[in-house]
């Protein structure tokens, strides 16, 4: 039974699913430098315009059995997955933060992290409108609702970007090849802007652990150790972990030592 307390959560889930559809537009169009504001959604294979009733979040994909109605092109599972992730994130955020301005900022952060994860994983790029726009959004949020303070947010951006820039420079000097790129630098500036400088180090640590595990997996699959790993696709999930569980993890760590 839907109680009064759960009504905002349910509404948030519906909104999240609908906005997740737009997130899929960003994931597909931004790396291809296509307009994300105008233009109806089309099948990437036959370019036939998708009917509104086929574009209903999650339900449309299930109804079509994951295939384009016109040409039968198999629609990647990524589309309903992003919509589900967005819906669950929105519901959990409203459940935890209530119907507040802070919820809006937190959801914006998580949404950008989801979009960046999928774009960087597939294309190994992080579009500037997401990262640099996110930096500004984080600075504004630090003043109006996030509660970390503008100075903490600003230092977080500088520390986050500076550490990644230093690591990238050191890697290039030692290995004579590019490691982390400018996109990772800007992404960490955004993460620092939203989470503050104290969370920068745990985010980098968690992302490094996740990236190392994936690299080992590639080696076991026969990789040669030269495969490029999209580090931003590990930084973004790590940032979400620290956003929701950072204080508990830090407290657990301090308790162990």
VOVEX-39049 format. One record per residue (C-alpha): residue number from 0; residue in one letter; x, z, y. Coordinates in Angstrom, 2 decimals. Layout:
<rs>
NUM/A/X/Z/Y
...
</rs>
This chain:
<rs>
0/X/0.00/0.00/0.00
1/X/1.25/-0.96/3.44
2/X/1.42/2.27/5.44
3/X/1.59/2.30/9.27
4/X/5.29/3.17/9.04
5/X/5.97/0.07/6.95
6/X/4.06/-2.40/9.11
7/X/6.99/-2.94/11.57
8/X/9.33/-3.32/8.58
9/X/7.06/-5.96/7.02
10/X/6.75/-7.82/10.32
11/X/10.54/-7.72/10.69
12/X/10.94/-9.19/7.19
13/X/8.63/-12.08/8.03
14/X/10.43/-12.69/11.32
15/X/13.77/-12.52/9.52
16/X/12.69/-15.13/6.98
17/X/11.50/-17.47/9.74
18/X/14.68/-16.98/11.76
19/X/16.66/-17.50/8.57
20/X/15.35/-21.05/8.57
21/X/16.96/-21.56/11.99
22/X/20.15/-19.96/10.69
23/X/20.22/-22.69/8.04
24/X/19.98/-25.23/10.86
25/X/23.01/-23.63/12.52
26/X/24.96/-23.57/9.26
27/X/24.35/-27.26/8.69
28/X/24.55/-28.65/12.21
29/X/27.19/-26.61/14.06
30/X/30.20/-27.71/11.98
31/X/28.94/-31.30/12.21
32/X/28.58/-30.96/16.00
33/X/24.90/-31.86/15.94
34/X/22.26/-30.63/18.37
35/X/20.83/-27.33/17.13
36/X/18.00/-27.10/19.67
37/X/16.14/-30.38/19.38
38/X/15.31/-32.59/16.45
39/X/13.14/-31.98/13.39
40/X/14.72/-30.91/10.13
41/X/15.57/-33.83/7.85
42/X/16.74/-34.22/4.29
43/X/20.55/-34.64/4.41
44/X/20.30/-37.23/1.63
45/X/17.46/-39.61/2.61
46/X/17.08/-38.38/6.23
47/X/13.30/-38.23/5.91
48/X/11.72/-35.67/8.24
49/X/10.68/-32.53/6.37
50/X/6.99/-31.72/6.70
51/X/6.12/-28.30/8.17
52/X/4.40/-27.21/4.95
53/X/7.58/-27.97/3.00
54/X/9.69/-26.04/5.49
55/X/8.07/-22.63/4.96
56/X/10.91/-20.14/4.33
57/X/11.63/-19.50/0.63
58/X/8.11/-20.56/-0.42
59/X/8.77/-24.21/0.47
60/X/11.92/-24.29/-1.65
61/X/10.12/-22.71/-4.60
62/X/7.11/-25.02/-4.21
63/X/9.35/-28.09/-4.27
64/X/11.39/-26.62/-7.14
65/X/14.51/-26.99/-5.03
66/X/14.20/-30.75/-4.58
67/X/13.41/-33.07/-1.67
68/X/9.83/-34.35/-1.93
69/X/10.88/-37.84/-0.87
70/X/14.10/-38.58/-2.76
71/X/14.50/-35.76/-5.26
72/X/17.81/-34.58/-3.76
73/X/18.59/-31.12/-5.03
74/X/18.32/-28.66/-2.12
75/X/21.15/-26.10/-2.34
76/X/20.15/-22.55/-3.22
77/X/21.93/-21.55/-0.03
78/X/18.78/-22.36/1.96
79/X/16.43/-19.77/0.42
80/X/19.36/-17.36/0.00
81/X/20.05/-17.30/3.75
82/X/16.34/-16.84/4.47
83/X/16.14/-13.95/2.00
84/X/19.29/-12.34/3.40
85/X/17.91/-12.63/6.92
86/X/14.54/-11.16/5.90
87/X/16.10/-8.24/4.03
88/X/18.55/-7.56/6.87
89/X/15.80/-7.53/9.49
90/X/13.64/-5.21/7.39
91/X/16.47/-2.77/6.69
92/X/17.56/-2.73/10.33
93/X/14.05/-1.90/11.58
94/X/13.75/0.68/8.78
95/X/17.00/2.34/9.87
96/X/17.00/1.84/13.65
97/X/13.29/1.58/14.39
98/X/11.70/-0.87/16.78
99/X/14.40/-0.55/19.41
100/X/16.69/-2.67/21.54
101/X/19.55/-1.54/19.32
102/X/17.80/-3.15/16.34
103/X/17.75/-6.47/18.19
104/X/21.50/-6.31/18.85
105/X/22.34/-5.19/15.32
106/X/20.21/-7.97/13.83
107/X/21.88/-10.51/16.12
108/X/25.29/-9.32/14.91
109/X/24.33/-9.50/11.24
110/X/22.74/-12.93/11.70
111/X/25.88/-14.32/13.31
112/X/27.98/-12.82/10.51
113/X/25.81/-14.52/7.87
114/X/26.04/-17.89/9.62
115/X/29.81/-17.57/10.05
116/X/30.29/-16.60/6.41
117/X/28.61/-19.74/5.09
118/X/30.15/-22.11/7.64
119/X/33.68/-20.79/7.15
120/X/33.32/-20.78/3.37
121/X/32.33/-24.45/3.29
122/X/34.20/-25.94/6.25
123/X/36.94/-23.37/7.00
124/X/36.04/-23.32/10.68
125/X/34.30/-20.78/12.91
126/X/32.44/-22.46/15.79
127/X/33.26/-21.01/19.21
128/X/29.61/-20.67/20.29
129/X/29.17/-18.08/17.54
130/X/32.38/-16.07/17.96
131/X/32.88/-16.26/21.72
132/X/29.16/-15.95/22.39
133/X/29.21/-12.95/20.07
134/X/32.02/-11.34/22.06
135/X/29.94/-11.46/25.24
136/X/26.87/-10.23/23.35
137/X/28.89/-7.31/22.01
138/X/30.14/-6.35/25.46
139/X/26.61/-6.44/26.86
140/X/25.31/-4.44/23.92
141/X/27.95/-1.78/24.42
142/X/26.50/-1.16/27.86
143/X/22.77/-1.35/27.14
144/X/22.18/-0.07/23.61
145/X/25.04/0.10/21.09
146/X/26.35/3.45/22.25
147/X/30.06/2.75/21.83
148/X/30.86/2.31/25.52
149/X/32.15/-0.77/27.31
150/X/35.78/0.39/27.32
151/X/35.72/0.97/23.55
152/X/34.12/-2.45/23.10
153/X/36.66/-4.18/25.33
154/X/39.60/-2.47/23.62
155/X/38.05/-3.38/20.26
156/X/38.10/-7.06/21.21
157/X/41.71/-6.90/22.39
158/X/42.93/-4.92/19.37
159/X/40.98/-7.04/16.87
160/X/42.15/-10.34/18.28
161/X/45.69/-9.06/18.87
162/X/46.25/-7.82/15.33
163/X/45.03/-11.04/13.74
164/X/47.06/-13.11/16.20
165/X/50.18/-11.08/15.35
166/X/49.59/-11.41/11.60
167/X/49.03/-15.17/11.93
168/X/52.24/-15.54/13.94
169/X/54.25/-13.52/11.44
170/X/52.81/-15.49/8.51
171/X/53.71/-18.77/10.17
172/X/57.23/-17.56/10.95
173/X/57.85/-16.45/7.36
174/X/55.97/-19.10/5.37
175/X/56.36/-21.97/7.85
176/X/52.65/-22.80/7.44
177/X/49.48/-21.75/9.20
178/X/47.69/-18.74/7.77
179/X/44.78/-17.35/9.75
180/X/43.59/-19.65/12.51
181/X/42.23/-19.25/16.00
182/X/38.72/-18.89/14.63
183/X/39.68/-15.67/12.85
184/X/41.22/-14.34/16.07
185/X/38.00/-14.95/18.02
186/X/35.89/-13.56/15.17
187/X/37.84/-10.29/15.20
188/X/37.42/-10.14/18.97
189/X/33.67/-10.29/18.39
190/X/33.74/-7.69/15.62
191/X/35.77/-5.36/17.83
192/X/33.30/-5.91/20.68
193/X/30.37/-4.81/18.51
194/X/31.99/-2.07/16.44
195/X/34.70/-0.70/18.73
196/X/38.43/-0.50/18.16
197/X/38.30/2.29/15.56
198/X/36.44/0.06/13.11
199/X/38.85/-2.87/13.47
200/X/41.40/-1.52/10.99
201/X/38.93/-0.70/8.18
202/X/37.31/-4.13/8.58
203/X/40.68/-5.84/8.21
204/X/41.53/-3.67/5.21
205/X/38.27/-4.37/3.38
206/X/38.51/-8.11/4.15
207/X/42.11/-8.18/2.88
208/X/41.08/-6.47/-0.36
209/X/38.19/-8.89/-0.88
210/X/40.38/-11.87/-0.06
211/X/43.09/-10.68/-2.45
212/X/40.59/-10.26/-5.27
213/X/39.30/-13.79/-4.68
214/X/42.86/-15.16/-4.57
215/X/43.63/-13.50/-7.90
216/X/40.46/-15.05/-9.30
217/X/41.66/-18.48/-8.17
218/X/45.05/-17.90/-9.80
219/X/43.39/-16.94/-13.08
220/X/41.38/-20.15/-12.83
221/X/44.61/-22.14/-12.69
222/X/45.28/-22.19/-8.95
223/X/48.82/-22.63/-7.65
224/X/48.68/-20.02/-4.91
225/X/48.55/-22.68/-2.19
226/X/44.76/-22.88/-1.95
227/X/43.53/-22.03/1.54
228/X/41.19/-19.04/1.67
229/X/38.58/-18.89/4.41
230/X/39.39/-15.40/5.67
231/X/36.47/-15.36/8.09
232/X/34.08/-15.41/5.14
233/X/35.58/-12.06/4.11
234/X/35.90/-10.59/7.61
235/X/32.19/-11.09/8.33
236/X/30.86/-9.23/5.25
237/X/33.46/-6.50/5.77
238/X/32.21/-6.05/9.33
239/X/28.63/-5.67/8.06
240/X/29.80/-3.02/5.57
241/X/31.46/-1.04/8.35
242/X/28.45/-1.49/10.61
243/X/26.09/0.18/8.16
244/X/28.39/2.48/6.21
245/X/31.47/2.82/8.38
246/X/31.06/6.43/9.37
247/X/30.38/7.50/5.79
248/X/33.37/5.57/4.45
249/X/35.68/7.00/7.11
250/X/34.37/10.50/6.37
251/X/34.91/9.97/2.63
252/X/38.45/8.77/3.25
253/X/39.29/11.72/5.50
254/X/37.84/14.05/2.87
255/X/40.14/12.62/0.22
256/X/43.25/13.23/2.30
</rs>
